Amino acid sequence: MSMELDKLIEVVKEKMEKKIPVEGSGRHIHLSHEDGKKLFGENYEFTILKELSQPGQVAYKERVRLIGPKGVIEGVVILGPSREKTQVELSLTDTRILGVKGVLRESGHIENTPGIVIGKGDKVIEIKEGVIVAKNHIHMNEEEAKNLNVEDKDLVKIKIYSERPVIFEDVLIRVNKNFKLAMHIDYDEGNSCMLNKESFGVIYE
């Protein structure tokens, strides 16, 4: 009995050592340099509101609105730095409000996705593609990946420990030397598991 208890304690301890922080990612937009100029002006410099958990990533003070066939969403946060192509990340609920198709994609994979109209003041632009529901994923560096025994592009099951525990399947592992360990889920997913500051994830085997 004592040996079984010791083994159970060891398993629990190992899991606690491999806890993954989980962050809810709200709707946001990554503007390309060119689209940023069209909306804000040629030499406009964005104001950094705060740094995000991933090194080098920031949220700007400026906001834009999204205009879809069925609705409008105001006050959409802009994340930086700029990207080669504009990308809008929404929850499935957001896509229904706007009246655009919710397409599940890995960030950066925007081919054949819906477009949207983006506005700031009296200026508007239309992107032909770039609206996605981002596939949930986990950022980590090489050392963290080694500790968790995973590799870049792996798909894993993650159990979210919260008031309403949920297991997410096919969670994408993203490894980069500049990343910091964190799982990103959208607000629909966060609400489904009642995500809060005490919540965390563990790879489920």
Secondary structure in CASP SS format (residue, H / E / C, confidence):
PFRMAT SS
TARGET T0000
AUTHOR 0000-0000-0000
METHOD secondary structure of the structure
MODEL  1
M C 1.00
S H 1.00
M H 1.00
E H 1.00
L H 1.00
D H 1.00
K H 1.00
L H 1.00
I H 1.00
E H 1.00
V H 1.00
V H 1.00
K H 1.00
E H 1.00
K H 1.00
M H 1.00
E H 1.00
K C 1.00
K C 1.00
I E 1.00
P E 1.00
V E 1.00
E E 1.00
G E 1.00
S E 1.00
G C 1.00
R C 1.00
H E 1.00
I E 1.00
H E 1.00
L E 1.00
S E 1.00
H H 1.00
E H 1.00
D H 1.00
G H 1.00
K H 1.00
K H 1.00
L H 1.00
F H 1.00
G C 1.00
E C 1.00
N C 1.00
Y C 1.00
E C 1.00
F C 1.00
T C 1.00
I E 1.00
L E 1.00
K E 1.00
E E 1.00
L C 1.00
S C 1.00
Q C 1.00
P C 1.00
G C 1.00
Q C 1.00
V E 1.00
A E 1.00
Y E 1.00
K E 1.00
E E 1.00
R E 1.00
V E 1.00
R E 1.00
L E 1.00
I E 1.00
G C 1.00
P C 1.00
K C 1.00
G C 1.00
V E 1.00
I E 1.00
E E 1.00
G E 1.00
V E 1.00
V E 1.00
I E 1.00
L E 1.00
G E 1.00
P E 1.00
S E 1.00
R E 1.00
E C 1.00
K C 1.00
T C 1.00
Q E 1.00
V E 1.00
E E 1.00
L C 1.00
S C 1.00
L H 1.00
T H 1.00
D H 1.00
T H 1.00
R H 1.00
I H 1.00
L H 1.00
G C 1.00
V C 1.00
K C 1.00
G C 1.00
V C 1.00
L E 1.00
R E 1.00
E C 1.00
S C 1.00
G C 1.00
H C 1.00
I C 1.00
E C 1.00
N C 1.00
T C 1.00
P C 1.00
G C 1.00
I E 1.00
V E 1.00
I E 1.00
G E 1.00
K E 1.00
G C 1.00
D C 1.00
K E 1.00
V E 1.00
I E 1.00
E E 1.00
I E 1.00
K C 1.00
E C 1.00
G C 1.00
V E 1.00
I E 1.00
V E 1.00
A E 1.00
K C 1.00
N C 1.00
H E 1.00
I E 1.00
H E 1.00
M E 1.00
N C 1.00
E H 1.00
E H 1.00
E H 1.00
A H 1.00
K H 1.00
N H 1.00
L H 1.00
N C 1.00
V C 1.00
E C 1.00
D C 1.00
K C 1.00
D C 1.00
L E 1.00
V E 1.00
K E 1.00
I E 1.00
K E 1.00
I E 1.00
Y E 1.00
S C 1.00
E C 1.00
R C 1.00
P C 1.00
V E 1.00
I E 1.00
F E 1.00
E E 1.00
D E 1.00
V E 1.00
L E 1.00
I E 1.00
R E 1.00
V E 1.00
N C 1.00
K C 1.00
N C 1.00
F C 1.00
K C 1.00
L C 1.00
A E 1.00
M E 1.00
H E 1.00
I E 1.00
D E 1.00
Y H 1.00
D H 1.00
E H 1.00
G H 1.00
N H 1.00
S H 1.00
C C 1.00
M C 1.00
L C 1.00
N C 1.00
K C 1.00
E C 1.00
S C 1.00
F E 1.00
G E 1.00
V E 1.00
I E 1.00
Y C 1.00
E C 1.00
END
